[in-house]
């Protein structure tokens, strides 16, 4: 995570948005072997809104605010992209940016403690606006995605249940997620403009990812290896989807409670209903997955490609990936599987493994060999249209509530 030491412009109001939306899941039924070029989903923008009081804007968080895979890559080691909601806010939604500086410090794979250590430390002072996305990596989302969805490294049904239970314990434990988020806000607070700075917490990448209105996905599996026996593969059953959505709601309740406990200058953006109302989740009622061409879809599937992207480039194995990032976690699991089962192959409907890049030293210092098509790097993450929803909701909240009040006055409440 070497890019943590990089600084990007300043910011002035701490609006902590703990971005919701847990990661977009994929399935396997009819997937073509290649990434299809599809629409980018919706993007609602009502024209520029100017907030002259926002001169210093900063964004901290994990891969959801870094915008993993959405648009063009503007930073390698932290996987920041130009159609992430922080970048969209600065470039479009907040209006003319000539007099506004933006520090974009979000980093893929960051836990709350890492955000405190590697991002808050570098924040400019007197921020007018601050957005925060954090929490998903704190509760162990990668083990859930592996054990219950993709099986990048083979996991049993019991290991899936254990991963979900461990996440639930972390969410319910006030000394864990809630404590981490409230402390993050408290540590960031002195960096704010003490007269009117605002923090937005945006549901730490927590949006319900699955529809739960019918059982069409019950026979869909996103397990990636063709060598897995049918009885050992994980399926997107209604019970599993309901369990994951319940977990998402619990996380958002913790984030909302942390924001409310931190005073009126800390606001929470809940975009779950907007995604749901747009039918932007996987396994929406009546949808036969996979359906990467569906224009309403707000999350990436492994074979999704946005209109501006190259079909050929998404189907090549790109550069090595940063260790500790979302992509790095996937790469480590793939490497681990191939060390134990060198003969295994990907389900051809889900892509391929470039075994020419497999070496015993698959992990080299801070990077890991990436063996899959590039379109796999962003699975479970928001597409540009989903980021636009967050940006629009944040701007609407700014229009309705304006700048914050004196932080000193809040101490007296």
C-alpha positions as CSV (number, residue, x, y, z in Angstrom):
1,X,0.0,0.0,0.0
2,X,2.9,2.3,-0.8
3,X,0.7,5.0,-2.3
4,X,-0.6,5.9,1.2
5,X,2.4,8.1,1.4
6,X,1.4,10.0,-1.7
7,X,-0.5,13.2,-1.1
8,X,-3.2,14.5,-3.4
9,X,-4.6,18.1,-3.1
10,X,-6.4,19.4,0.0
11,X,-10.0,19.7,1.2
12,X,-12.2,21.8,3.6
13,X,-15.4,20.1,5.0
14,X,-15.6,16.8,6.6
15,X,-18.6,15.1,5.3
16,X,-18.0,11.5,6.4
17,X,-19.8,9.2,3.9
18,X,-19.4,5.7,5.0
19,X,-20.2,4.2,1.6
20,X,-22.6,1.4,1.6
21,X,-22.7,-1.3,-0.8
22,X,-21.0,-4.6,-0.1
23,X,-19.6,-5.9,-3.3
24,X,-21.3,-7.0,-6.5
25,X,-21.6,-10.7,-6.9
26,X,-21.5,-12.8,-10.0
27,X,-22.9,-16.0,-11.2
28,X,-22.2,-18.7,-13.5
29,X,-25.2,-20.2,-15.3
30,X,-24.7,-18.9,-18.9
31,X,-21.7,-16.7,-18.7
32,X,-19.7,-16.2,-21.9
33,X,-16.0,-16.9,-21.5
34,X,-15.2,-13.3,-22.4
35,X,-16.1,-9.9,-20.9
36,X,-19.0,-8.4,-22.8
37,X,-19.1,-4.7,-23.5
38,X,-22.3,-3.4,-21.9
39,X,-23.9,-0.2,-20.9
40,X,-22.5,1.7,-17.9
41,X,-25.7,1.7,-15.9
42,X,-27.6,4.9,-15.0
43,X,-26.0,8.2,-14.2
44,X,-28.3,10.9,-12.8
45,X,-27.0,14.4,-12.8
46,X,-29.1,17.5,-12.8
47,X,-26.4,20.0,-13.8
48,X,-23.7,21.7,-11.8
49,X,-24.3,22.8,-8.2
50,X,-21.9,25.4,-6.8
51,X,-20.8,25.3,-3.2
52,X,-18.4,28.2,-2.9
53,X,-17.8,27.5,0.8
54,X,-16.2,24.1,-0.1
55,X,-12.6,25.0,-0.9
56,X,-10.9,22.0,0.7
57,X,-12.3,18.6,0.0
58,X,-10.8,15.2,1.0
59,X,-11.8,11.6,0.6
60,X,-10.5,8.7,2.7
61,X,-11.6,5.0,2.7
62,X,-11.3,1.7,1.1
63,X,-11.8,0.3,-2.5
64,X,-15.4,1.4,-2.6
65,X,-14.5,5.1,-2.5
66,X,-11.3,4.5,-4.5
67,X,-13.8,3.4,-7.2
68,X,-12.0,0.1,-8.1
69,X,-12.6,-0.5,-11.8
70,X,-14.9,2.4,-12.5
71,X,-13.5,4.5,-15.4
72,X,-9.8,5.1,-15.9
73,X,-7.2,4.3,-13.4
74,X,-5.5,7.4,-11.9
75,X,-3.4,5.6,-9.3
76,X,-1.8,2.2,-9.4
77,X,-0.9,1.1,-5.8
78,X,-4.3,2.2,-4.3
79,X,-6.4,1.5,-7.4
80,X,-8.1,4.8,-7.6
81,X,-10.4,5.5,-10.6
82,X,-11.8,8.6,-12.2
83,X,-15.5,7.6,-12.1
84,X,-15.4,6.9,-8.3
85,X,-17.9,9.1,-6.4
86,X,-15.2,11.2,-4.8
87,X,-13.7,12.1,-8.2
88,X,-17.1,12.7,-9.7
89,X,-18.0,15.0,-6.9
90,X,-14.9,17.1,-7.4
91,X,-14.9,17.1,-11.2
92,X,-18.7,17.5,-11.8
93,X,-21.2,17.4,-9.0
94,X,-19.8,20.1,-6.7
95,X,-19.5,22.6,-9.6
96,X,-16.6,24.6,-10.8
97,X,-13.4,23.1,-9.2
98,X,-11.0,25.9,-10.1
99,X,-11.0,27.2,-6.5
100,X,-11.3,23.8,-4.8
101,X,-8.6,21.3,-3.9
102,X,-9.3,17.6,-3.5
103,X,-7.1,15.1,-1.5
104,X,-8.0,11.7,-2.8
105,X,-6.4,9.2,-0.4
106,X,-8.8,6.2,-0.5
107,X,-7.0,2.9,-1.0
108,X,-8.2,-0.6,-2.0
109,X,-7.9,-3.1,0.9
110,X,-7.7,-0.5,3.7
111,X,-9.2,-1.3,7.1
112,X,-10.3,1.4,9.4
113,X,-7.1,1.2,11.4
114,X,-5.1,1.5,8.2
115,X,-7.2,4.5,7.1
116,X,-6.3,6.2,10.5
117,X,-2.6,5.4,10.1
118,X,-2.0,5.9,6.4
119,X,-4.7,8.4,5.3
120,X,-5.9,10.6,8.1
121,X,-2.2,11.3,9.0
122,X,-1.8,13.0,5.6
123,X,-5.1,15.0,5.6
124,X,-4.7,18.7,5.1
125,X,-6.2,21.0,7.9
126,X,-9.3,23.1,7.7
127,X,-11.2,20.7,5.5
128,X,-14.6,21.9,4.4
129,X,-15.8,18.5,3.3
130,X,-14.7,15.0,4.0
131,X,-16.1,11.7,2.7
132,X,-15.4,8.4,4.4
133,X,-15.9,4.8,3.3
134,X,-14.8,2.2,5.8
135,X,-15.8,-1.0,7.6
136,X,-16.0,-3.7,5.0
137,X,-12.5,-4.9,5.5
138,X,-12.9,-4.7,9.3
139,X,-15.5,-7.4,9.4
140,X,-13.9,-9.9,7.0
141,X,-15.7,-9.5,3.7
142,X,-13.1,-11.3,1.6
143,X,-13.5,-14.6,3.5
144,X,-17.2,-14.4,3.0
145,X,-16.8,-13.8,-0.8
146,X,-14.4,-16.7,-1.0
147,X,-16.1,-19.2,1.3
148,X,-19.7,-18.5,0.3
149,X,-19.6,-17.2,-3.3
150,X,-16.5,-17.7,-5.5
151,X,-14.4,-20.4,-3.9
152,X,-11.2,-19.0,-5.3
153,X,-9.7,-21.3,-2.6
154,X,-11.9,-24.3,-1.8
155,X,-14.1,-23.8,1.2
156,X,-16.8,-26.0,2.8
157,X,-20.4,-25.1,3.7
158,X,-19.3,-25.0,7.4
159,X,-16.5,-22.5,6.5
160,X,-19.1,-20.3,4.8
161,X,-21.3,-20.3,7.9
162,X,-18.3,-19.6,10.1
163,X,-17.2,-16.6,8.0
164,X,-20.7,-15.1,8.2
165,X,-20.9,-15.7,11.9
166,X,-17.6,-14.1,12.5
167,X,-18.7,-11.0,10.6
168,X,-21.9,-10.9,12.6
169,X,-19.9,-11.1,15.8
170,X,-17.7,-8.2,14.7
171,X,-20.7,-6.1,13.7
172,X,-22.5,-6.7,17.0
173,X,-19.4,-6.1,19.2
174,X,-19.4,-2.4,20.1
175,X,-15.7,-2.7,20.8
176,X,-15.1,-3.6,17.2
177,X,-16.8,-2.0,14.1
178,X,-18.7,0.7,16.0
179,X,-15.6,1.7,18.0
180,X,-13.4,1.7,14.9
181,X,-15.7,4.0,13.1
182,X,-16.3,6.5,15.9
183,X,-12.6,6.7,16.6
184,X,-11.9,7.3,13.0
185,X,-14.4,10.2,13.0
186,X,-12.9,11.6,16.2
187,X,-9.4,11.4,14.8
188,X,-10.4,13.1,11.6
189,X,-12.4,15.8,13.3
190,X,-9.4,18.1,14.1
191,X,-8.6,18.2,10.4
192,X,-12.0,19.8,9.7
193,X,-12.8,23.5,9.3
194,X,-14.0,24.1,12.8
195,X,-16.5,26.7,11.7
196,X,-18.5,24.6,9.2
197,X,-16.7,21.4,8.1
198,X,-18.9,18.5,7.3
199,X,-18.2,14.7,7.3
200,X,-20.2,12.3,5.2
201,X,-20.2,8.6,6.0
202,X,-21.4,6.6,3.1
203,X,-22.3,3.1,4.2
204,X,-18.8,1.6,3.8
205,X,-19.6,-0.1,0.6
206,X,-22.7,-1.5,2.0
207,X,-25.6,-1.8,-0.3
208,X,-27.6,-4.9,-0.6
209,X,-26.2,-6.8,-3.5
210,X,-28.8,-9.4,-4.0
211,X,-32.5,-9.4,-4.8
212,X,-34.4,-11.7,-2.4
213,X,-37.8,-11.7,-4.0
214,X,-37.7,-15.1,-5.8
215,X,-35.7,-18.2,-6.1
216,X,-34.4,-18.0,-9.7
217,X,-30.8,-17.8,-8.5
218,X,-31.1,-20.9,-6.3
219,X,-29.4,-23.0,-9.0
220,X,-26.8,-20.4,-10.0
221,X,-23.2,-20.9,-8.8
222,X,-20.3,-18.5,-9.1
223,X,-17.7,-21.0,-8.0
224,X,-14.9,-20.5,-10.4
225,X,-13.1,-23.8,-10.7
226,X,-14.5,-26.4,-13.1
227,X,-12.8,-29.1,-11.0
228,X,-15.1,-28.5,-8.0
229,X,-17.7,-31.3,-7.7
230,X,-21.3,-30.1,-8.1
231,X,-22.1,-31.2,-4.6
232,X,-19.3,-29.0,-3.2
233,X,-20.1,-25.9,-5.2
234,X,-21.7,-22.8,-3.6
235,X,-25.1,-21.7,-5.0
236,X,-26.8,-18.3,-4.6
237,X,-29.7,-19.7,-2.7
238,X,-32.4,-17.5,-1.3
239,X,-31.2,-18.3,2.3
240,X,-27.7,-17.2,1.5
241,X,-28.8,-14.0,-0.2
242,X,-31.1,-13.2,2.8
243,X,-28.2,-13.8,5.2
244,X,-25.9,-11.5,3.3
245,X,-28.5,-8.8,3.0
246,X,-29.3,-9.0,6.7
247,X,-25.6,-8.5,7.4
248,X,-25.5,-5.5,5.2
249,X,-28.4,-3.9,7.1
250,X,-26.7,-4.6,10.4
251,X,-23.5,-2.9,9.2
252,X,-25.5,0.2,8.0
253,X,-27.2,0.4,11.4
254,X,-23.8,0.5,13.0
255,X,-22.6,3.2,10.6
256,X,-25.7,5.3,11.1
257,X,-25.4,5.0,14.9
258,X,-21.7,6.0,14.8
259,X,-22.5,9.1,12.6
260,X,-25.4,10.2,14.8
261,X,-23.3,9.8,17.9
262,X,-20.7,12.1,16.4
263,X,-22.9,15.2,16.1
264,X,-24.9,17.0,13.4
265,X,-21.8,17.8,11.4
266,X,-21.4,14.1,10.6
267,X,-24.0,12.8,8.1
268,X,-24.8,9.4,6.8
269,X,-25.7,8.6,3.1
270,X,-27.8,5.5,2.7
271,X,-28.1,4.6,-1.0
272,X,-29.4,1.1,-0.5
273,X,-33.0,2.0,-1.5
274,X,-31.9,3.9,-4.6
275,X,-30.0,0.9,-5.8
276,X,-32.9,-1.4,-4.9
277,X,-35.5,0.8,-6.6
278,X,-33.5,0.9,-9.8
279,X,-33.3,-2.9,-9.8
280,X,-29.5,-2.5,-9.7
281,X,-28.7,-5.6,-7.6
282,X,-27.8,-9.2,-8.6
283,X,-30.6,-11.7,-8.8
284,X,-33.4,-9.1,-9.1
285,X,-36.8,-10.8,-9.4
286,X,-37.4,-12.2,-12.9
287,X,-33.7,-11.9,-13.8
288,X,-31.9,-14.9,-15.1
289,X,-28.2,-14.6,-14.0
290,X,-25.8,-13.9,-15.3
291,X,-27.1,-10.8,-17.1
292,X,-24.2,-8.4,-17.5
293,X,-25.9,-6.5,-20.3
294,X,-28.7,-5.4,-18.0
295,X,-28.5,-1.6,-18.1
296,X,-29.9,-1.2,-14.6
297,X,-27.2,-3.3,-13.0
298,X,-25.1,-1.1,-10.6
299,X,-22.4,-3.7,-9.8
300,X,-19.8,-5.4,-11.8
301,X,-20.0,-9.0,-12.8
302,X,-16.8,-10.7,-13.9
303,X,-17.8,-10.4,-17.6
304,X,-19.1,-6.8,-17.5
305,X,-17.4,-4.1,-19.5
306,X,-18.5,-0.5,-19.7
307,X,-19.0,1.2,-23.0
308,X,-15.7,3.1,-22.9
309,X,-13.6,0.0,-22.3
310,X,-11.7,-2.3,-24.6
311,X,-13.0,-5.8,-24.8
312,X,-9.5,-7.1,-25.7
313,X,-7.8,-5.4,-22.7
314,X,-10.3,-6.7,-20.2
315,X,-9.6,-10.2,-21.3
316,X,-5.9,-10.1,-20.9
317,X,-4.0,-10.6,-17.6
318,X,-2.7,-7.2,-16.7
319,X,0.0,-6.0,-14.3
320,X,0.7,-7.6,-10.9
321,X,-1.6,-6.2,-8.1
322,X,-0.8,-4.6,-4.8
323,X,-0.6,-7.0,-1.8
324,X,-3.4,-6.4,0.7
325,X,-5.7,-4.9,-1.8
326,X,-9.1,-6.4,-2.9
327,X,-7.5,-7.7,-6.1
328,X,-4.4,-8.8,-4.1
329,X,-6.6,-11.0,-1.8
330,X,-8.1,-12.7,-4.8
331,X,-4.7,-13.3,-6.4
332,X,-3.4,-14.8,-3.2
333,X,-6.3,-17.2,-3.0
334,X,-5.8,-18.2,-6.7
335,X,-2.1,-18.8,-6.1
336,X,-2.8,-20.9,-3.0
337,X,-5.2,-23.1,-5.0
338,X,-2.8,-23.6,-7.8
339,X,0.0,-24.5,-5.4
340,X,-2.2,-27.3,-4.0
341,X,-3.9,-28.2,-7.3
342,X,-1.7,-27.2,-10.2
343,X,-3.9,-29.2,-12.6
344,X,-7.1,-27.2,-11.8
345,X,-8.6,-25.0,-14.5
346,X,-11.2,-22.2,-14.4
347,X,-14.7,-22.9,-15.5
348,X,-14.5,-21.7,-19.2
349,X,-17.6,-19.7,-18.8
350,X,-15.8,-17.6,-16.1
351,X,-12.5,-16.9,-17.9
352,X,-9.1,-18.6,-17.6
353,X,-6.0,-18.8,-15.5
354,X,-2.8,-17.7,-17.1
355,X,-0.5,-20.4,-15.7
356,X,2.5,-19.0,-17.5
357,X,2.6,-16.4,-14.7
358,X,2.5,-19.0,-11.9
359,X,5.7,-19.2,-9.9
360,X,6.7,-20.4,-6.5
361,X,7.4,-16.8,-5.7
362,X,4.0,-15.6,-6.7
363,X,4.1,-12.9,-4.0
364,X,7.0,-10.6,-4.6
365,X,7.5,-7.9,-2.0
366,X,4.4,-5.7,-2.2
367,X,2.9,-7.2,-5.4
368,X,1.2,-10.4,-6.4
369,X,1.1,-12.0,-9.8
370,X,-2.4,-11.5,-11.4
371,X,-3.4,-14.7,-13.3
372,X,-7.0,-13.9,-14.4
373,X,-8.6,-11.6,-17.0
374,X,-8.5,-8.0,-15.8
375,X,-12.3,-7.8,-15.6
376,X,-12.2,-10.0,-12.5
377,X,-10.3,-7.3,-10.5
378,X,-13.5,-5.3,-9.7
379,X,-16.2,-7.9,-9.1
380,X,-18.6,-6.9,-6.4
381,X,-17.8,-3.2,-6.8
382,X,-19.9,-0.3,-8.0
383,X,-20.1,0.6,-11.7
384,X,-20.0,4.3,-12.7
385,X,-23.8,4.6,-12.5
386,X,-23.7,3.5,-8.9
387,X,-21.0,6.0,-8.0
388,X,-23.1,8.7,-9.7
389,X,-26.0,7.8,-7.4
390,X,-23.9,8.4,-4.3
391,X,-22.5,11.7,-5.7
392,X,-26.0,12.9,-6.5
393,X,-27.4,12.0,-3.1
394,X,-24.6,13.7,-1.3
395,X,-25.1,16.9,-3.4
396,X,-28.8,16.8,-2.6
397,X,-28.0,16.5,1.1
398,X,-25.6,19.5,0.8
399,X,-28.3,21.5,-0.9
400,X,-30.8,20.6,1.8
401,X,-28.6,21.0,4.8
402,X,-25.8,23.3,3.7
403,X,-22.5,23.7,5.6
404,X,-22.1,22.4,9.2
405,X,-22.2,24.5,12.4
406,X,-19.4,25.3,14.7
407,X,-17.7,22.1,16.0
408,X,-17.1,24.0,19.3
409,X,-20.9,24.4,19.7
410,X,-21.4,20.7,19.2
411,X,-19.1,20.0,22.2
412,X,-21.6,21.8,24.4
413,X,-24.6,19.6,23.3
